[in-house]
Amino acid sequence: MKKLLFALTMSAMLQASGESLAASDSCDKQIGKSQYNKCVACHSVKPGVHKMGPSLHGLIGRKAGAVKGFGFSYAMEQAGFVWTQESLDQFLESPMQSVPGTVMPFGGMQNSDQRKALICYLQQFQ
């Protein structure tokens, strides 16, 4: 009985954590890092280290336009969403369409595989 209970508990725990494991294990972080090289001139992944753009550390789950110590555009402050994998994917595809009035000088990433790899890479900096 104890073995069955243990097996069921472990199964439930693995299933509950499966989403985050799949997100971190299902991408090539080297490809993600090479995509991040497009961002590194303006963004850091270190907590609280801002450049021309805000730190990307802890990005997923954070309210758009809300990082202490960084001055966002009015458009980004008023964007009204939380960064998720989906919202980041949409933003990276076309920042100016996603948040009209953003001052981020980036034309977008058309390749969805590159966007997914970048998002996966950034998730390790939560």
PLY file of the C-alpha trace (Angstrom):
ply
format ascii 1.0
element vertex 126
property float x
property float y
property float z
element edge 125
property int vertex1
property int vertex2
end_header
0.00 0.00 0.00
2.84 2.40 0.90
4.55 1.69 -2.42
1.36 2.42 -4.32
0.78 5.66 -2.41
4.41 6.70 -3.02
4.13 5.90 -6.74
0.88 7.86 -7.07
2.34 10.82 -5.16
5.49 10.86 -7.31
3.42 10.55 -10.47
1.25 13.50 -9.45
4.32 15.59 -8.57
6.00 14.83 -11.88
2.84 15.57 -13.80
2.40 18.88 -11.98
5.99 19.89 -12.69
5.94 18.52 -16.24
5.09 21.84 -17.84
8.09 23.67 -16.47
10.37 20.70 -17.12
9.14 20.42 -20.68
9.68 24.13 -21.23
13.25 24.02 -19.99
14.26 20.66 -21.47
12.58 20.85 -24.86
14.72 23.56 -26.39
18.28 24.05 -27.42
19.60 26.73 -25.07
22.61 27.27 -27.33
20.26 28.39 -30.11
18.42 30.51 -27.56
21.66 32.08 -26.41
22.63 32.87 -29.99
19.24 34.58 -30.42
19.80 36.49 -27.16
22.94 37.92 -28.76
20.52 40.12 -30.74
19.29 41.53 -27.41
22.45 41.76 -25.32
23.42 45.27 -26.45
20.25 46.66 -24.86
19.18 44.06 -22.27
20.88 42.24 -19.40
19.75 39.01 -17.76
21.25 40.06 -14.43
18.77 41.16 -11.75
18.46 44.95 -11.60
21.02 45.59 -14.33
19.37 47.85 -16.88
20.89 49.06 -20.11
19.03 50.89 -22.86
16.28 48.35 -22.10
15.24 46.77 -18.79
16.78 43.66 -17.29
15.16 40.51 -18.62
15.81 38.65 -15.38
12.49 37.40 -13.99
10.62 38.49 -17.11
8.04 35.67 -17.27
5.24 36.46 -14.84
6.12 40.15 -14.56
3.71 42.95 -15.45
4.75 44.66 -18.69
6.27 48.08 -18.13
6.87 47.54 -14.43
10.49 47.13 -13.39
11.79 49.15 -10.48
14.51 51.53 -11.59
13.72 51.56 -15.31
11.84 54.29 -17.19
9.45 52.73 -19.67
7.59 54.39 -22.51
4.03 55.42 -21.76
2.83 52.74 -24.20
4.63 49.96 -22.33
3.50 51.24 -18.92
-0.09 51.17 -20.17
0.18 47.82 -22.00
-1.84 46.07 -19.29
-0.58 42.52 -19.60
1.76 40.12 -17.83
4.68 38.58 -19.66
3.93 34.95 -20.47
5.52 32.69 -23.06
2.66 33.58 -25.38
2.73 37.36 -24.87
6.52 37.41 -25.21
6.31 35.36 -28.40
3.78 37.80 -29.84
5.85 40.81 -28.77
9.09 39.42 -30.20
7.39 38.72 -33.52
6.44 42.36 -33.94
7.08 44.66 -30.96
5.55 47.75 -32.56
2.34 45.94 -33.53
2.10 44.18 -30.20
2.56 47.38 -28.16
1.94 50.38 -30.44
4.07 53.27 -29.27
6.83 51.14 -27.76
10.25 52.68 -28.16
12.06 49.37 -28.44
14.09 49.74 -31.64
13.71 46.16 -32.86
11.90 45.15 -36.01
10.91 41.72 -34.73
11.78 38.06 -35.13
9.82 36.36 -37.86
11.11 32.83 -37.23
8.92 31.17 -34.59
11.57 28.53 -33.75
14.09 31.27 -32.99
11.54 33.08 -30.79
10.75 29.87 -28.90
14.45 29.16 -28.36
15.01 32.70 -27.08
12.05 32.47 -24.70
13.28 29.10 -23.43
16.75 30.57 -22.89
15.34 33.55 -20.97
13.28 31.31 -18.68
16.41 30.10 -16.94
16.83 33.63 -15.54
13.68 33.60 -13.42
0 1
1 2
2 3
3 4
4 5
5 6
6 7
7 8
8 9
9 10
10 11
11 12
12 13
13 14
14 15
15 16
16 17
17 18
18 19
19 20
20 21
21 22
22 23
23 24
24 25
25 26
26 27
27 28
28 29
29 30
30 31
31 32
32 33
33 34
34 35
35 36
36 37
37 38
38 39
39 40
40 41
41 42
42 43
43 44
44 45
45 46
46 47
47 48
48 49
49 50
50 51
51 52
52 53
53 54
54 55
55 56
56 57
57 58
58 59
59 60
60 61
61 62
62 63
63 64
64 65
65 66
66 67
67 68
68 69
69 70
70 71
71 72
72 73
73 74
74 75
75 76
76 77
77 78
78 79
79 80
80 81
81 82
82 83
83 84
84 85
85 86
86 87
87 88
88 89
89 90
90 91
91 92
92 93
93 94
94 95
95 96
96 97
97 98
98 99
99 100
100 101
101 102
102 103
103 104
104 105
105 106
106 107
107 108
108 109
109 110
110 111
111 112
112 113
113 114
114 115
115 116
116 117
117 118
118 119
119 120
120 121
121 122
122 123
123 124
124 125
